[in-house]
Amino acid sequence: MVATFLQDDLAAELEKVFKDVRMKNPQGEPSPINIFKQELPIPAPATPPEGDYDPELIEADEGLSDLVNQEDPYPYAIVRVSDGEITKIDGDQQVRVLIIFGVIDRRLENQGHKGVLNLIQRVYERFSKNAILAAKYECVMPIDWTLQDEPSFPYFIGGMELNFITHPIRREDPYA
């Protein structure tokens, strides 16, 4: 199986795992977990404002950061294909996938890491109960997780590493 298919299937599975989870977005409103593949989206340019802005300045993006639509993606999960390994020509492929979580918690208790740990726990429980994903991949141990080292209040980041075995490609070489 191609790693991008695994990424798509895992992102779809996370939608199910987090379907009832609501965490605060930057505006303080309950929001579902935004699922992204590989990277966070790049902020899109906004329409230049009306007025006396020099078109060359806008084109060069000098000093006009207010012209960029700064959509804040929190809360989020990024499904990132990290790397893989195939040890023999007709063998299984092991694919390492990182899931990176970001939550925002403005409460002064500074305990937003608990939100990240809850998301990690949900994914762990899903694959501990049933290691098969989309009838095509098997999640194998170990499952590793981590929290950020540096404080970044009110943003909290953490992640986990999952390893999946994919079905092998059958060799067709008649001389093998």
C-alpha positions as semicolon CSV with decimal commas, in nm:
position;residue;x (nm);y (nm);z (nm)
1;M;0,000;0,000;0,000
2;V;0,121;0,347;-0,079
3;A;0,201;0,554;0,229
4;T;-0,027;0,835;0,112
5;F;-0,323;0,596;0,121
6;L;-0,230;0,505;0,478
7;Q;-0,214;0,876;0,562
8;D;-0,559;0,935;0,411
9;D;-0,709;0,637;0,595
10;L;-0,555;0,739;0,926
11;A;-0,680;1,097;0,890
12;A;-1,030;0,962;0,821
13;E;-1,003;0,735;1,127
14;L;-0,899;1,027;1,347
15;E;-1,212;1,212;1,232
16;K;-1,411;0,922;1,381
17;V;-1,198;0,898;1,698
18;F;-1,243;1,270;1,769
19;K;-1,600;1,310;1,637
20;D;-1,739;1,396;1,982
21;V;-1,438;1,598;2,105
22;R;-1,470;1,976;2,129
23;M;-1,185;2,197;2,246
24;K;-1,156;2,573;2,253
25;N;-1,043;2,751;1,940
26;P;-0,852;3,083;1,961
27;Q;-1,182;3,271;1,985
28;G;-1,273;3,066;2,294
29;E;-1,551;2,873;2,121
30;P;-1,588;2,495;2,126
31;S;-1,445;2,352;1,805
32;P;-1,387;2,007;1,657
33;I;-1,029;1,888;1,613
34;N;-0,900;2,002;1,274
35;I;-0,722;1,717;1,096
36;F;-0,441;1,802;0,854
37;K;-0,220;1,580;0,642
38;Q;0,158;1,627;0,662
39;E;0,164;2,001;0,743
40;L;-0,051;2,287;0,866
41;P;-0,200;2,485;0,578
42;I;-0,018;2,798;0,469
43;P;-0,218;3,114;0,548
44;A;-0,380;3,247;0,233
45;P;-0,335;3,607;0,125
46;A;-0,631;3,824;0,205
47;T;-0,778;4,083;-0,026
48;P;-0,573;4,403;-0,001
49;P;-0,758;4,672;0,190
50;E;-0,908;4,976;0,023
51;G;-0,693;5,284;0,048
52;D;-0,356;5,429;-0,037
53;Y;-0,131;5,121;-0,027
54;D;0,156;5,114;-0,273
55;P;0,099;4,809;-0,504
56;E;0,476;4,740;-0,509
57;L;0,477;4,727;-0,129
58;I;0,187;4,482;-0,132
59;E;0,360;4,266;-0,395
60;A;0,686;4,264;-0,197
61;D;0,493;4,186;0,126
62;E;0,684;4,453;0,316
63;G;0,530;4,563;0,641
64;L;0,176;4,466;0,554
65;S;0,126;4,153;0,764
66;D;-0,235;4,257;0,819
67;L;-0,295;4,166;0,454
68;V;-0,254;3,796;0,530
69;N;-0,545;3,591;0,652
70;Q;-0,394;3,441;0,969
71;E;-0,634;3,151;1,027
72;D;-0,534;2,988;1,354
73;P;-0,573;2,609;1,315
74;Y;-0,612;2,522;1,686
75;P;-0,717;2,265;1,797
76;Y;-0,551;2,037;1,545
77;A;-0,395;1,701;1,467
78;I;-0,141;1,663;1,188
79;V;-0,100;1,317;1,034
80;R;0,259;1,316;0,910
81;V;0,419;1,025;0,728
82;S;0,771;1,020;0,869
83;D;0,953;0,731;0,705
84;G;0,930;0,366;0,619
85;E;1,126;0,049;0,583
86;I;1,109;-0,246;0,346
87;T;1,355;-0,518;0,444
88;K;1,305;-0,762;0,157
89;I;1,171;-0,744;-0,196
90;D;0,838;-0,919;-0,130
91;G;0,810;-0,833;0,237
92;D;0,588;-0,607;0,440
93;Q;0,653;-0,238;0,454
94;Q;0,669;-0,068;0,793
95;V;0,557;0,296;0,784
96;R;0,620;0,534;1,071
97;V;0,352;0,801;1,117
98;L;0,364;1,097;1,353
99;I;0,048;1,257;1,486
100;I;0,116;1,606;1,615
101;F;-0,145;1,770;1,836
102;G;-0,194;2,137;1,909
103;V;-0,441;2,278;2,158
104;I;-0,499;2,621;2,303
105;D;-0,588;2,670;2,669
106;R;-0,593;3,024;2,807
107;R;-0,679;2,923;3,165
108;L;-0,422;3,057;3,406
109;E;-0,374;2,715;3,570
110;N;-0,147;2,645;3,269
111;Q;-0,263;2,283;3,236
112;G;-0,326;2,263;2,861
113;H;-0,098;1,962;2,837
114;K;-0,388;1,758;2,976
115;G;-0,588;1,828;2,661
116;V;-0,300;1,695;2,450
117;L;-0,269;1,387;2,672
118;N;-0,642;1,318;2,635
119;L;-0,608;1,321;2,255
120;I;-0,307;1,089;2,274
121;Q;-0,503;0,854;2,501
122;R;-0,794;0,835;2,258
123;V;-0,567;0,731;1,972
124;Y;-0,384;0,481;2,193
125;E;-0,714;0,326;2,305
126;R;-0,836;0,301;1,945
127;F;-0,534;0,102;1,829
128;S;-0,498;-0,100;2,149
129;K;-0,853;-0,231;2,113
130;N;-0,823;-0,295;1,739
131;A;-0,484;-0,272;1,572
132;I;-0,625;-0,296;1,219
133;L;-0,687;0,023;1,018
134;A;-0,915;0,022;0,713
135;A;-0,872;-0,357;0,674
136;K;-0,531;-0,285;0,513
137;Y;-0,283;-0,184;0,783
138;E;-0,178;-0,316;1,122
139;C;-0,059;-0,086;1,400
140;V;0,237;-0,250;1,575
141;M;0,415;-0,165;1,896
142;P;0,578;0,042;2,021
143;I;0,359;0,350;2,032
144;D;0,564;0,644;2,152
145;W;0,434;0,983;2,266
146;T;0,582;1,307;2,389
147;L;0,493;1,654;2,510
148;Q;0,676;1,973;2,426
149;D;0,975;2,065;2,641
150;E;0,948;2,442;2,634
151;P;0,659;2,645;2,779
152;S;0,446;2,818;2,515
153;F;0,132;2,926;2,701
154;P;-0,147;2,931;2,583
155;Y;-0,042;2,688;2,309
156;F;0,029;2,325;2,397
157;I;0,188;2,076;2,161
158;G;0,247;1,702;2,181
159;G;0,264;1,406;1,955
160;M;0,278;1,036;1,911
161;E;0,454;0,795;1,681
162;L;0,268;0,498;1,537
163;N;0,410;0,218;1,325
164;F;0,198;0,044;1,063
165;I;0,265;-0,270;0,864
166;T;0,123;-0,268;0,512
167;H;0,041;-0,564;0,290
168;P;0,338;-0,678;0,083
169;I;0,349;-0,661;-0,293
170;R;0,357;-1,013;-0,439
171;R;0,661;-1,080;-0,648
172;E;0,583;-1,176;-1,009
173;D;0,934;-1,263;-1,119
174;P;0,914;-1,627;-1,245
175;Y;1,283;-1,685;-1,157
176;A;1,253;-1,582;-0,793
